[in-house]
Amino acid sequence: MGFILRNAVIPTAGGYETTDVRIEGERIAAIGKGLASVGPDGVELDAHNKLLLPGFVNAHTHSSELWQRGIIPPYPLELWLAQLHEYSPPDPEKIYLSALATAVETLLSGGTTVVDHLILIPGQELATLEAAVRAYREVGIRAFIGPLLQDQALPACLPGGEGEAPAYPLSTAEVLALVEEAVEKYHRPEEGISLMVAPTGIQLCSDKLFEGCAELSQKYDLPRHAHLLETRAQQMLAQEKYGCSAVKHLQQIGYLDNRTSLAHCVWLTDADIEILARTGSTVVHNPLSNLRLGSGIAPILKYRRAGVNVAFGCDGAASNDSQDLLEAIKIGTILHNITDPDYRHWIAPRESIEMASRGGAIGLGLGEELGSLEVGKQADLVLYDLTQLSLLPRTDPIGLLVLGRPTQVVHSVWVRGKRVVADGKVTTVDVAKLRQELFEHSFWDPWRRSQQVAQLEARYRRVMGLPE
Amino acid sequence: MGFILRNAVIPTAGGYETTDVRIEGERIAAIGKGLASVGPDGVELDAHNKLLLPGFVNAHTHSSELWQRGIIPPYPLELWLAQLHEYSPPDPEKIYLSALATAVETLLSGGTTVVDHLILIPGQELATLEAAVRAYREVGIRAFIGPLLQDQALPACLPGGEGEAPAYPLSTAEVLALVEEAVEKYHRPEEGISLMVAPTGIQLCSDKLFEGCAELSQKYDLPRHAHLLETRAQQMLAQEKYGCSAVKHLQQIGYLDNRTSLAHCVWLTDADIEILARTGSTVVHNPLSNLRLGSGIAPILKYRRAGVNVAFGCDGAASNDSQDLLEAIKIGTILHNITDPDYRHWIAPRESIEMASRGGAIGLGLGEELGSLEVGKQADLVLYDLTQLSLLPRTDPIGLLVLGRPTQVVHSVWVRGKRVVADGKVTTVDVAKLRQELFEHSFWDPWRRSQQVAQLEARYRRVMGLPE
């Protein structure tokens, strides 16, 4: 049994048309004007004055950072991380709640897939994963969960290290065993829940960890993920560690392929960009955290001209500090206009939509399954209400969706053919109860100076050439 | 008769406190815990779990651009303007509707004052003003309306001009007479509607026009407004026209003073910044249109260090393309972290709030009247619901309001002591009817290449050194 969306506005090459779309099971079964009803009792939905688009991919986030959103002062990544680490790791119940909220905000801003680079609670790693999986199953969002892996301790992330960094509690083999156990327990792509291998990045991971992850990716057919060259400090560190760029090193150890998505990619050279293009790797653009942390502007126009696939992410909510995908898409679109005086290279809204949907799908190795309005593809769909104030007056619907500040515009969302948002409300979880629980598990706490930041700050300033 | 807000959360030097606020007439009469009721039938409002802040100033917009939001392709200002000019100027009824919508979006994103640099319909200049004034009176927002003035035609805005630009339909004297008539008809500051003098900028205005405006500002006690050095083309043009910077020239002809607010200020030198500081001029930061049009990043951290007052604006909705002040504040805060590696110079959320409220008030010459929570000041107040999902979990309320992506968080708004938003809804106008009218007065229209852009483009590319 399927259903029909009647009279949806969809983009065409030259503009827009009004048409019907039939969904059967998990897939788009037909697109065309005046489609026949699905049997005598077939469900029909009036999509009149509503824009239908493929769902977007929130291609990089860390859901549990939601508990610290708004609280960390303006710091660069390395000091920001030191303060983040100071907060006690949430318990699995809080992991569950922040994954729920991340999914809800993603759905209500046009996303149907979330990539959660999930920070694990030390000693409760599988319980962390279980909590996030439970949340994403309940909400019904498509989820890719990459347990955030490292086998080196935090101080190793700064260049100019003197001697050994403190040891990390788990060995590389233990970390990899954990991933394998998690994959066996939770990797269910046919049910919309997938695991990925996801070392945090070159700043805290050994080559052995990257190589072990690449093997698991082969063995279990998993997408690969990592942070890459988010800050200038990481670029300096890579030169110290490898004597070459981080990109070249990751290519040499075999981590880069066409299912590898790399978050940030701010500090790459032209030679690095060629490597990304050649290996078919995907850049996940997180424009808001790159500004918030002062990391820089990723050279997205260069990536596009080199043929590198680009997707959008919100990044963790403590460095953004939201999970509104439309906001990330807007800023990730217009930000680059100041990097190239030739406006012919600037990103047009239709291109942004494509990056957010198809670009995201390609980065997960699902370009054939997801990310466009085509018969046979998965029905991960979003219907936008074009009569909301923020999408009025009627001009160019996609232009206004991308460049405006759409609020309360997501009318309906389907993931794998199942409706999870109707009339602007998530139907699968009780959002009022979620708000109540987030409220009760937290307290107002003005900004403060952290102990860990104080410890790391003098070294950071020295290494980065800042006055004392 | 006044009223009391009970148990509002307000910021203090060290954090937050819960307190009562009494409003009498247009002003804040008392702030403190356990205030006595206002008479036996006194109105009390429960502000429990709500953050009270002074209203923000949307310190630069062009309301009628709302009709073109989302429709103009990614162009730099000069070509964008050419396409904007191609749309037939709206009639006064549409001016009224777009001013209403601009006011509604400003109120629902924390603004209580709007500065409308209003584009006048040729031949219907006073009718244009009448329509905007009517809208702002109905909504009850505090409005400063600056009729957008010029006495030179559009092609004059590009450097490298060959010969005379086509004449402008009105003489300088006629333009100034129009302003004076408008002031007599509509300038009613005691009722919350003020006029300003507002030449568009050096690119389309003669010295005589600036000087005449400065005289009217003296005569009628009006704030002054203008665009200033938004693009590199304007910087080049100023050198051609004056042989010195636009800032130096405006100072020499007496346009800069402590009631002068200048939109954009992207292309200023250190010497220019000193002039702004010395004259007490205000910079209005429009970060979103500066990105959208590729104008550049205004050196806001330098302004702040030089002691120049800075306020935030949305800019016209066709170059942003929204009127969400919280969005402008967020991006105008985090954008500058990439301009200075020393995070000690970065803008903290409390500073952003101050720029948006007090900074905006100072730019209008109202620093003593508006922009802070103090007894005796005008009651232009906004109450944010801290139990909305986008402001949860509880962390630092102002940190999350500025750095997050708050949606549906404005619970109540008062302007001059009068409530204009309650329970998240504007109470003074029928927003459903407004949406219906915006819908009916418009049609979906995909992006297209404009005639006027085609005419100007070759010259633009040549002058700016872009390939043909």
Interface residues (C-beta under 8 A of the other chain):
Chain A: V9 G14 G15 Y16 L66 W67 Q68 R69 G70 I71 I72 P73 P74 Y75 P76 L79 A101 V104 E105 R232 L288 N290 L291 R292 L293 G294 S295 G296 I297 N320 D321 S322 Q323 D324 E327 I331 I334 L335 N337 I338 D340 P341 D342 Y343 W346 I347 A348 P349 L386 T387 Q388 L389 S390 L392 P393 R394 T395 D396 P397 G399 L400 L401 L403 G404 R405 T407 Q408 V431 L434 R435 L438 F439 H441 S442 F443 W444 D445 P446 W447 M464 G465 L466 P467
Chain B: V9 G14 G15 Y16 L66 W67 Q68 R69 G70 I71 P73 P74 Y75 P76 L79 A101 V104 E105 R232 L288 N290 L291 R292 L293 G294 S295 G296 I297 A317 N320 D321 S322 Q323 D324 E327 I331 I334 L335 N337 I338 D340 P341 D342 Y343 W346 I347 A348 L386 T387 Q388 L389 S390 L392 P393 R394 T395 D396 P397 G399 L400 L401 L403 G404 R405 T407 Q408 V431 L434 R435 L438 F439 H441 S442 F443 W444 D445 P446 W447 M464 G465 L466 P467
